[in-house]
Amino acid sequence: MLRLLLRRTARMTTATLAASQGQSLSESNKVHFPTDPKLPGKCFEPRQNDPTGDYTPNPSKSLPLAPARKALVDDIISLYEIGATVECMQRYTPDAVYNDELGYADDRYKIAGQWFGLPYIFREAKSRGHEVVTNDRDLIQFLHEVEWHPKLVPKTLTLRSLVSLALDPATVDSEFIRVKYHKDQASAKDYSNEGPGAMLKKWQAEATAAMLSAVDSNLKAFESDKGAGSKQDEP
């Protein structure tokens, strides 16, 4: 209950501050992806290259977000901070895709394996800031800096990336917005979905979920999502 009250207070503060500065909390009308929510998450992949690959966030320049969108971003950031819960995982559609440098998970069961697996590798992770750079009808993007503290290595890893969230057409106007495709891009060049590297990423996501299911009961909540993305045909 306390967490819910704090979140509501934060949303009100954001809205009040934006209004005082003459900023609009409304997203742009630009559309990037299909509008049919029945299409699998792989049909909603955001793709782009960055000429510099510099994803250092400047929070003071962050675009303001409406409360429902801010709540989504807050939940996603909590995942990076080893705060995965069954409730937070509901932010993804069953057929969603998560794609980063090391893994490609193409259903919510495998995505859950990626997030619930973090505490087994890292003792702590802390978001050091984010900057929303895109707030369109069906796409939110933010620059993100995270400090990772591995369990077995006595050092801090600081990673910066461009996080892209392709929004679910069925919930984009609701109070609880869900994600069809979540990409964490840490390099200037976008990821390839073909070749040995892509195959290794898919294997990693499958293997992690399979191993974690034996020791982490949280994954049981998403067993019915296995293969959700592959059960649907592309347009």
C-alpha positions in Angstrom: 0.0 0.0 0.0 2.8 2.4 0.9 4.5 1.7 -2.5 1.2 2.5 -4.3 0.8 5.8 -2.4 4.3 6.8 -3.2 3.9 6.0 -6.9 0.6 8.0 -7.1 2.3 11.0 -5.3 5.2 10.8 -7.8 2.8 10.9 -10.7 1.0 13.9 -9.4 4.3 15.7 -8.8 5.4 15.0 -12.3 2.2 16.3 -13.8 2.2 19.4 -11.7 5.8 20.2 -12.5 5.3 19.7 -16.3 2.2 22.0 -16.2 4.1 24.7 -14.4 6.8 24.6 -17.1 4.3 24.7 -19.9 5.1 21.2 -21.0 2.5 18.8 -22.5 2.3 15.3 -21.1 0.6 14.1 -24.4 2.5 11.8 -26.7 2.9 12.6 -30.4 0.6 11.0 -32.9 3.4 9.4 -34.8 2.9 5.7 -35.4 5.7 3.2 -36.0 4.1 -0.2 -35.8 1.0 -2.2 -36.9 -2.2 -1.4 -35.1 -3.4 -5.0 -34.8 -2.8 -6.3 -31.3 -3.2 -9.9 -32.5 0.1 -9.8 -34.4 3.0 -11.3 -32.5 5.6 -9.2 -30.7 8.2 -9.8 -33.4 6.2 -7.7 -35.8 6.7 -4.6 -33.6 10.5 -4.5 -33.6 12.0 -0.9 -33.4 15.1 -0.7 -35.5 17.7 2.2 -35.7 21.4 2.9 -35.9 23.1 5.7 -33.9 26.0 7.4 -35.5 27.8 7.9 -32.2 26.6 5.0 -30.0 26.6 7.5 -27.1 23.6 6.7 -24.9 24.6 8.8 -21.9 21.3 10.1 -20.4 20.7 13.7 -19.4 17.7 13.5 -17.1 17.1 17.3 -17.2 16.3 17.0 -20.9 13.9 14.1 -20.4 10.5 14.4 -22.1 7.6 14.4 -19.7 5.2 11.5 -19.7 1.6 11.1 -18.9 1.0 9.1 -15.6 0.2 5.8 -17.3 3.3 6.0 -19.4 5.5 7.1 -16.5 4.2 4.1 -14.5 5.3 1.8 -17.4 8.8 3.3 -17.5 9.1 3.1 -13.8 8.2 -0.6 -13.8 10.7 -1.4 -16.6 13.5 0.4 -14.7 12.6 -1.6 -11.6 13.3 -4.7 -13.6 16.9 -3.5 -14.3 17.3 -2.9 -10.6 16.7 -6.6 -9.9 13.1 -5.8 -8.8 11.3 -8.3 -11.0 7.9 -9.4 -9.7 5.1 -11.4 -11.2 3.1 -8.1 -11.3 5.8 -6.2 -13.2 6.1 -9.1 -15.7 2.5 -8.4 -16.6 3.8 -5.3 -18.4 4.7 -7.7 -21.3 2.1 -9.3 -23.6 2.4 -13.1 -23.7 3.9 -12.9 -27.2 6.3 -10.0 -26.4 10.0 -10.0 -27.4 12.9 -8.9 -25.3 16.1 -8.3 -27.2 19.5 -7.1 -25.9 23.2 -7.8 -26.6 23.1 -11.2 -24.9 19.6 -12.6 -25.3 16.6 -12.8 -27.5 13.5 -13.9 -25.7 10.4 -14.2 -27.9 7.6 -15.0 -25.3 6.8 -13.8 -21.8 8.0 -17.1 -20.2 11.5 -16.6 -21.6 11.5 -12.9 -20.8 10.7 -13.8 -17.2 13.7 -16.0 -17.2 15.9 -13.1 -18.2 14.7 -10.8 -15.4 14.2 -13.4 -12.6 17.7 -14.7 -13.4 19.5 -11.5 -12.5 19.7 -12.1 -8.7 21.6 -15.3 -9.4 24.4 -13.3 -11.2 24.3 -9.8 -9.6 24.1 -8.8 -6.0 22.9 -5.4 -6.8 22.0 -3.1 -9.7 21.2 0.6 -9.6 19.7 2.9 -12.3 21.9 6.0 -12.4 19.5 8.1 -14.6 17.4 8.0 -17.7 16.3 10.4 -20.3 13.1 9.9 -22.3 13.9 10.9 -25.9 10.9 9.6 -27.8 7.2 9.7 -26.7 5.2 8.7 -29.7 1.8 7.1 -30.0 3.2 3.5 -29.9 6.8 4.0 -29.0 8.7 5.2 -25.9 12.5 5.4 -25.9 14.9 6.4 -23.2 18.6 6.6 -22.7 19.5 4.6 -19.6 22.6 4.2 -17.4 22.8 1.3 -15.0 25.5 0.2 -12.5 25.8 -3.6 -12.1 27.5 -5.3 -9.2 28.3 -9.0 -10.0 28.4 -11.5 -7.3 31.7 -13.2 -8.3 33.6 -10.2 -9.6 34.6 -7.4 -7.1 34.0 -4.5 -9.6 31.2 -2.3 -10.8 30.0 -2.4 -14.4 28.5 0.7 -15.8 26.4 0.2 -19.0 24.5 2.7 -21.1 21.9 1.9 -23.6 18.9 3.0 -25.7 15.8 1.3 -24.4 12.9 1.1 -26.9 9.4 0.0 -25.8 7.0 -0.8 -28.6 3.6 -0.4 -27.0 0.7 -2.9 -27.2 -2.1 -1.4 -29.4 -4.8 -3.0 -27.2 -3.6 -1.2 -24.1 -1.9 2.0 -25.4 -4.8 4.1 -24.1 -5.3 2.3 -20.8 -4.0 2.9 -17.3 -1.9 -0.3 -17.5 0.1 -0.1 -20.8 1.8 -3.3 -21.9 4.8 -3.9 -24.2 5.0 -5.8 -27.4 8.7 -5.4 -28.0 11.5 -4.3 -25.6 14.9 -3.7 -27.1 18.0 -2.7 -25.1 20.5 -1.4 -27.6 24.0 -0.8 -26.2 25.8 -0.5 -29.6 25.7 2.1 -32.4 24.6 -0.5 -34.9 21.3 -2.3 -34.4 21.3 -6.0 -33.7 21.1 -8.6 -36.5 18.4 -11.3 -36.1 20.2 -13.7 -38.4 23.4 -15.7 -38.2 25.3 -17.5 -35.4 25.2 -14.6 -33.0 21.4 -14.4 -33.2 21.1 -18.1 -32.7 23.3 -18.0 -29.6 21.1 -15.2 -28.1 18.0 -17.3 -28.7 19.6 -20.4 -27.2 20.7 -18.4 -24.1 17.1 -17.2 -23.4 15.7 -20.7 -23.9 18.4 -22.3 -21.7 18.1 -19.7 -18.9 14.3 -20.1 -18.6 14.7 -23.9 -18.6 17.3 -24.0 -15.9 15.6 -21.3 -13.8 12.2 -23.1 -13.9 13.7 -25.7 -11.6 14.8 -23.3 -8.9 12.5 -20.2 -9.2 8.8 -20.6 -8.6 8.0 -17.2 -10.2 8.4 -18.7 -13.7 5.4 -21.0 -13.1 3.1 -18.0 -13.5 4.2 -17.7 -17.1 4.4 -21.4 -18.2 1.2 -21.0 -20.3 3.1 -18.3 -22.3 5.6 -20.7 -23.8 5.8 -20.3 -27.5 3.1 -17.6 -27.6 5.0 -15.6 -30.2 5.4 -18.5 -32.5 1.8 -19.5 -32.3 0.8 -16.5 -34.4 1.6 -15.9 -38.1 3.3 -12.8 -39.4 1.2 -10.6 -41.8 
